[in-house]
C-alpha cells in the first residue's frame, strides 16, 4: 500500500469521527509502529458455553472403561489423533495437531471449577468471576487481572476487549472494557462524513451525562471509536494460511487478530463459542460435537497462524463451565457433569503435553458416581497465566478466597 | 378520538360496576406519600413500565383516564378492543394455523424427505406442490454434492494427515458414520445449523486445492476417479443466469400474472427462482402480490422461515401497536421465563402455537396453569428433550414389545430379544433418562437455583416426567403420555414420596412446585426485576410473594400488589431500568408514531443488537438487567438505529418527522427540538442532552468541524457543506432517541 493511500485512509477515518483531538500516539499506532516499552503480553480467554464434553474432546482412549461408559458415542481408538499413548484428540481437532507437534499447545485434563453446581448459568458465572460458590462477587477475574499491572505508556480503550454484543461478566469491573460485535460497523452514522455532527452531539451528551452507567460506557465507546478509526485495523488482512472458518466464532477471532495486529494495546481479550450442550445425538467421530469442534479448532488454529510473531507474546486459554456425564444418557447424548478439559496455546507455553492428574473412570473414581472427578482447579491454570505471563503477582486480589500457591502451578508456561 | 372515547366508556362501565379492585385502588391512592411525583410523571412512569413505550398522545390519555384506572384496565386485557393490531396481523396466516397445518403447508426437512421417498404423497395443490418441488430438488442437489465431497475427501484424508488416521479403514467407515450423522442431525434438528456447511465448505476447498497431488497415490481402488467435477457446477451456473433473466422479466408482468408464471415454471426454474429470493432479496418480485401468494413464493425459498418470520413480525407489531400493552409485556416476560429457542429442530414450527395458545392466554392468569401448559407443550417437550426421556426400567427401555402386557399391567423385568428384531436398535437409541427438562424446571421455571434441591431431586423429577412426550413431533402432533416410556415405581422429590400413578405424578410435582414458597419468591423477584429495578427492594419482593401464596399464584394479583407499592412509585424507580434492545426498538418506533408495514428490518436490527427475537439459545432466556445491555457495541447500535429510523433509512415503514416536530412547513431547529423533546421524551430531558443538541444547532461551523491539532492532516476530500448544515428535525429526533435518557424507562 502506498503512503498516500494510507494517509487518505487515516484522514477520511478521522473526518468521520471529528471532534476532539486524537492523541499523537494513535497516528503511530495507525502505522503499526510498535511502542517502545509497551507491554505486548496478552491473554486471550475462550469460553465454550454450554458445557463441552471434555471426554470426547481429549479422549482417554487407553481406558477400557471409557468405551464401556459410552457404547454408542465413543471415539474409536483408531479414529483418535494420538497425543501420548493415553489420550487422543477428537478427529475434528486435526487443526490442533501441528500446534501440538510444535509444542505450542498444552492440555489440562480433569480441570474446571470445583463448585458442584450443574446449572449452566451459575457455573459460567463462577468461572467468570473466578469465585466458585460465591455469588456476591460482581466483577470478573479477567478484569481484575489488569489491576496493579504497570500502566501502559498510553491509555488504550482496547486494553480489555470482548468480541460480542455485550461485556461478559469475566471482563466487567473497574477497568474499562469494550464490547465489539463487529469492528466494521463500530462507528456512529456509518462511514459517511455527514454523520459527524450527530457523532459530536452524542459524544457530548454521554460525556456530560450524570447517568453513571451510560456515561462510563459512552466515554469508553467514543475513545474506542476514535482509536479504531485512526488505526484502521481493516487493512490488516488475515495472514497467508490463516483460514478462518465461516461463522461467528471464526469471525470473532479474525477481528481480534486485526485489533492485535493494529497495535491497539490489547492486553486481555475474550470470545465465546456456543453449541456444546448435547443432551441428544451428540455424535461420535461425526455429528453435532464434531461439527462444533471443527469450527472451534480451525478458528483457533487460523488465529494462531494469523498472529505470526505476535503469538510469541500471546497466551490463549479455553474453558467451559463443566464437563458432561461420563456415561452417555438414553438419547445418545450426555447430561451435565463435572470436570472438563482446558487448552492452553501460546508462545511461552510448554506444549505437547497433557497436564494434570488423571482421576480415572472406574465407578469408584467418578465424581458422585457419574462424572469425571476434578483434579485441577481452573484457577491454577489461569493463575499461572496471570502471574507468569501477564506479570500480575497479586493473585490473592485476582482470585479472592482462593489459596493459590505459585509453587503449585502446573508449570505449563516457560 | 372515537376509540379513546369508547375506551373511556368501557372504563366508566367498569367503575360503575363497582368491582372491588378500583375501590381498593382508590384507597391505596390516598396513601401515596406527599412526595409523590406529579400526575404527569406518574403517567409517564406507568407507560414506561407497563407498555413498550409511550406513543404521541398516550401520556395525556392516561392522565385523562386516571393513572390507577388505566393500570387496572391494562390488567384486564380481554376488555380492551384490539382491532387495529389484529388488522395488521391479518396477512400472517400461520398465526391462525395449528402446528399440524403449519407443518403441512411449510414443511421441514423430515416432511420433505418423506415426500421425496414416496412415503407421503406429493400435494396436489399447485402452490404447495411448488414448495415441495423446490425443496426436494435442493435436497437432491445437496445429496449429490455430498457424494462428490465424500469421494474426494476420502481420497484426501491420508494425504492431509499422514500419521494418526489410518487410511483405508477410515475411508470405508465414512459412509456409515455419515449416514448416522444425517440421521442424528435430522432427528435433533441440528441447533447449530451452519456448522455442517462450514465443514462442507472447508472440505470442498481443500479438495480442490490438492486434488491433483492425491490422485495418483491415494485414491482407493474401489473408487474410480469421479466424473469431471465442474460439469454439474457449470450447468447450475447457467441455470442461475437463465433464471436471473427470467426473474428480471417477471417484474414486468402485473402481480397476478407474475405469480401464475412462477407456478407454471419447470421444477429447475422454480429452484432457480427460489434461489433468487435468498437472503431477503427479490422484494420487487413480491410487490403487489396478495399475502397468500407472497407466502407461497417465500416458502418456495425457505418454507420454515415463513413461519418464524411471521411470528417475529407479529411480535414486533403487537409490541408496537397492541392496545393490550401489559398483556404483550407479560407475554414477553413469560416467554422469556419459559424460553424456547426457535432454531432447535421442530421448534421452528411449534413456537407459533406455543406463544399464542400456551403463553398469551395465561399471561395474567394462574402460574400453575401456565406451568402445566408449558410442561405439556410440544415446544417445551422438544426444546428441553423431555419427549425423548425414557425410564431406565420402563417397558420401552427393557425392550418389552407393545402387546406383551397391557399398558399399566405388571411385567417381569426380562428381555425378549427374539421377539422384535428392531427392539435392540430402538433400545440403544432411546433407553434412558434425559435430565434436561427436570433440571431447568427446578432451576429456571420454579424454585430457582437457590431453591434447595439436589442432583437427586433432578434425577427423580426426570423420572417423574418420563413418558411425557409428543405425538409425532415432526408432524405437528400434540402432547401424549406414553406409559411404555414411563419409569415405574415411586419417586422421591424434595422429601416427598410420589406414588406411582403414571401421568398424574407429573401433575403432582408441578402442583407442588407451583405452590412452593421458593417459587413464589423467585417469580416475584423476576417480576420485580422486570417492572421495578434490577435489584428490587427485598421487602417488596416479600410482599409480592405473600400475595402469590395467598392468591394461589394469581399473576394479576401479584402485579396489582407491585403496581400499587410505594417502591414502584418511588422517585428512585423513575427511569431506573435500562431498556433491552426490544424495548428500545419498539419504544423508538412507538414514540415516532411510525407506520410499520414490514417489521423484518426491525427484527434484523434486533439481531445486530444481540437480541434476535425467539433466538435465545440457552433456557435462561435473555437477561432483563442493564449490565447485559450496556456496552460499547450496544450503544453504537442504538445511536445508529435512532439516526437511521428518524432519517427514513429503516425500510418497511412510513415516518413523518417533520409533522412530529410541529410542521409542515419544516420548523426551525430550535422549535423542532422543543417539540420533539415533548413528543419523544415527555419533555423530561436532561440539561446535558438538551445543551449538546443546542450546541450543534447554534454553533455549527465551530464545533462540527473536527478540531485537529495538525492542519496538514486535513483531507482534501472533506466537503465543507456536509459539516456546516445545521441539524434538521430528523437528526434532532435521532439524537433524542439515541440520548442516555431514551435508553432508560
Interface residues (C-beta under 8 A of the other chain):
Chain A: X7 X8 X10 X11 X12 X14 X15 X17 X18 X19 X20 X21 X22 X24 X49 X50 X71 X72 X78 X79 X80 X81 X82 X88 X91 X94 X97 X117 X118 X119 X120 X121 X122 X162 X164 X165 X166 X167 X172 X178 X179 X180 X181 X182 X185 X186 X187 X188 X189 X190 X193 X194 X195 X196 X197 X198 X200 X201 X202 X204 X205 X206 X208 X209 X210 X211 X213 X214 X215 X217 X218 X220 X221 X224 X225 X243 X245 X246 X247 X274 X275 X277 X279 X280 X281 X283 X284 X285 X286 X287 X288 X290 X291 X292 X294 X295 X298 X329 X330 X331 X332 X333 X335 X336 X368
Chain B: X160 X161 X164 X165 X166 X169 X170 X173 X177 X178 X180 X181 X184 X185 X187 X188 X190 X191 X192 X194 X195 X196 X197 X198 X199 X201 X202 X205 X385 X388 X389 X390 X392 X397 X428 X429 X430 X431 X432 X433 X434 X435 X436 X439 X443 X449 X455 X458 X578 X608 X609 X610 X617 X618 X619 X620 X626 X627 X628 X629 X630 X631 X632 X633 X634 X635 X636 X637 X639 X640 X643 X686 X688 X689 X691 X692 X693 X695 X696 X700 X703 X704 X705 X706 X707 X708 X709 X713 X714 X715 X717 X718 X719 X722 X723 X727 X731 X734 X735 X738 X739 X740 X741 X743 X744
